[in-house]
Amino acid sequence: MIPLTGADSLIERARRRDTAAFGELYGQVYTDLYRYALYRLGTREEAEDAVQETALEAFKGIGRLQKPDAFRSWIFTILNARCNRHIRGLVRSREETPLEECSLSMEDFSPELLTACRLRDAITALSDEDRQLVLLSVVGGFSGSEIAAMMKRPPGTLRCRLHRTLKKLRETLDEETD
């Protein structure tokens, strides 16, 4: 995982409510936070809302961050919890639109967009925990032991599960291209 630039001094300043310091820290992780939320939640609007709410919660709670070098995993943990809450709310309230109601055909999309859609669909089809593992590893860049700490699971179990899940994703995508 890529360490944050100047994290120690920025965190100390952010703890003293220096918004510019927090903004610099946040700027270093924003893209990965957004990408993670987009894959977890499925729409730009929901991802933007989750990331924005995460930033507010992190700024308010930065004083609780014990180790400055853990900022990245700490803010991802906040985002992960926010996404979990959002998904629980969606499960209770959202109805899926039947595929028959879509008016576009496959010819309306570029090959790159189709590949991206297939990947998103394959990730979306995973169980929520498997999706979290893949996104924290691939998008977040976290190691197996970091993910285990964030998800409060045994590291060996998560590494095996991540390996199986990535293999299943590859197989699913290979089947679709055949």
N, C-alpha and C positions, 0 to 999 in steps of 0.2 A: 504494500500500500504506500502511496506517495504521502510523505509527511507534509503537514501544513507549514507554510513559510512563516517564520517568526511567531509561531503560535504562543509561546510562553509569554512574551511581552504583550501581545495583542489580547490574550485572555485576561491578564492582570488589568489592562486598561478597560476592557469590556466589563469586568467585575465592578469597576468604579463608574459604570454607566456611560462609558465613552462609546457613543453610537458609531462613530467612524471606525473604531477598532473592531467592534462587533461586525460592522458591515464588511470590513476586509476579511475577517474570518469566514463569514457567511458566503462572501463572493468566491472563496476558494473551494467551497463544497456545493454551491448552488446547483451547478449543472448535474452533478451526480444525484443530488437529492431529487431534483425535478425528474430526471430519467427514471429513477427508482419509483417515484410516486406515479408517473405516467404508466409504467408497466403494471404496477399494482392496481391502480384505480381505473385505467382504461381511457380516460378523456383528459384533454388539456386543461379544461376548466377545473375539474376535480383535483388534478395534480397540482395546478397553480395554487388553488385554495389550501390544499394540505401542506404544501411547502411554505406558503406564507404564514399559516397558523403555527407551523413548526418553528419558524424563525421568531415569531412573537413569543412563543412559549420558551424557546431557548434563551432569548434575550432576558426575559423575566427571571429565568432560573439559572443563569450562568454562575451565580454565586454558589450553587450546589455542585458545580463541576469540581471534582477533587483533584484530578490530574490533567494539567493542560494538554499533554500529548494524547489524551483520550477524547478530545473535542469532537473529532470526526465520528467516532463510534457512538459517542453520547448523543449527538444531534441526529444520527441515523436511528438510534433507539427511540427517540422522541417521534421522528417521522413514522417509523414502523408502527408504533402504538396508535398514532393518529390515523394511519391507513387502516389498521385493524378496526378501529371504532367506526370509521366511515363505511367500510365493507359490511360490518354488522348492520348498520343502518340501511344500506342498500338492499341487503338480502331481505330485510323486512318490508321494504317499500317499492322496490323496482320490479316491473314486469318486463319481460323480454319482448321485443318486436319480432313477430314471425318473419322468417326469411322471405316468404312469398311477397311481403309488402315492399321489399326493396325493388327499386325500378332500374338499377344500374346492371350492366352486364360485365363479364370479366374483360371484355375487349376495351372497356372504358379506362383500364388501369395499366400503368407501365409495369414492366417485369420487376423493377426494383420495388415498387409499391406493393406488388403482389407478394414478393418475398418477405417484405417487412410485415405485411398483414398475416402471412402464414406463421411467421415467427411469433408475432403477438398472440395469434390464436392458439398456438402450441403452448406458449407460456401461460395464457389465460386458462387453458384446459387443465393445468396442473392443480394439485390441491393447494390450498392457501399456504401451508407450511413449506411445500416444495417450491412454490413460486417465490416465497421469501428467501429461501436458501439460494436459489439461482440468482435472484436480483442482488442480494447482499454480496454474493461472490463476484458475479460478472459485472454488474453496474457499480456496486459500491467498492469493489476491490478488496474486500475484507478477507482475511485468512479464515480457515476452518475454526481455529481456536477463538478468534475474535467473534465470529458468528455464534459459536457455542455460548460464549459469555453473554452476548446480546440477547440470545433466545433462551438462555438458562437451560441448556441441554448438554449432554456429554459430547466432547469434541469428536471422539472416534465415531460415535453414532451419526453425527451430522456429516462428517466427511464421507462416510459410506453412503449415506442417503443422498448427498450432493452428487457423488459419482454416479449412482444409479439414475438419478433424475436427469443429469446431463446426457447420459446414454439414451434414456427414454426420449428426450427432446430430439437428439440427433436422429434416432430411428423414426420418430414421427415426421420430421422434416424430410428425411430421405424417402419415406413412403409417399409423401405428397408430391415429390418431384418425379417419381417413377411413372 
